[in-house]
């Protein structure tokens, strides 16, 4: 089988104008006969051969070809340990029939038949075991088969050929009695070249005889009829057209220029509006050097810094957004200046040359007493005072030198070392302790026993001498009896104590009475000792 591959092109391979075709091939020869069949048996030895062909165009259906080849031919019968082998010289003449009439077809299969002559000669010096043998001699061969042409470039094809030949002799393999004739199968692959000359005025690869457009511009891509391939119909071939799907002009290699400003649409940032080359085809209506597509004020000249908008004071804020268009300022203050740098623009600053605050209209805060607190927040604007006291000085109500906030007894003069409270002397503490420890009542009543009078009188004398002291009297009981009765008893005893002291001259304002019943025990109520401790009237000196 011969195989020819020809690429897509617009010229004929073998035609009336190029009637001769020369082919060069290499192939494999296979045997079938009395020893067996080697057809398509790739475990057999490879018997290769070289092949030349010359064919003549007769018409679009028929060609006449002459072939010649030289190479090996043989077969190894393993079962009989017999090896047939020979050097084969072969030539034939063939008539070829094309299945496709169109000479420019990409794939063009054909069949052939003919007559040839073969000479087989012994192979000498072979190292094969067993050595190849044959009966040398000439044979007639009647070949027939199939070929396929594949066009790859203009007059060049790849061709594949499969040819099976029937011989008139049966003993070249030194075997007779089986098949009456030995067969040979030759398969080859190679290149073919169409020879001849034909006129092609425009050089597009399509001869004038078949060229429907014989004056195609040089280098233009053409179809099978020799006419320019031009999808957008702009007169520029697609292979030379940078915009093959949009009709354009030759000046821009086939690309359009819709706004006709001399700039191709592919490079024109404003393809529908005529413009200038330096602005990639975009206009500049106010001629300020900023193209309209980037110009925020396309009809008013302005610098690039402000995107084409005017800025009379050159402060970088366009006039339409500048509250002070004639005075240079900052963008943060909408283009207005701020001489004192306080963040309040001069046009709104009531003190433009003195730094202030926004809340004060650009003026500084007032601090009349110099305590670091602005007057508007100072509760005492004429007196220095700390922040934590809202700008006011701390007071010392009792005049003991300890300010009220640190004075545990702010209404009673005392010792600064004792947090502003009076210091109870040792002997005075003894009087208080004795009166507390000796205070007793009749059982279940609020009547003070006479044994307590002496210590109570001493306590009364002390309180009279210490008019700034106050005595807190707290009544308590054990848990014997009901809650209500105990509460009443504790109340009566506290009040009885206060009444006794008042009777001894202690002013009522120095006495504070309170009662708690059985709610605040200091010992266990389950024992007599505990209950005795819980039945008590406590006395404590306190200060305002």
Beta strands, then each sheet from edge to edge (+ up, - down):
strand 1: 2-4
strand 2: 20-33
strand 3: 36-37
strand 4: 48-57
strand 5: 62-77
strand 6: 82-98
strand 7: 107-121
strand 8: 137-153
strand 9: 156-167
strand 10: 183-195
strand 11: 470-476
strand 12: 511-515
strand 13: 536-542
sheet 1: 1+ 9- 8+ 7- 6+ 5- 4+ 2- 3+
sheet 2: 1+ 9- 10+
sheet 3: 12+ 11+ 13-
end
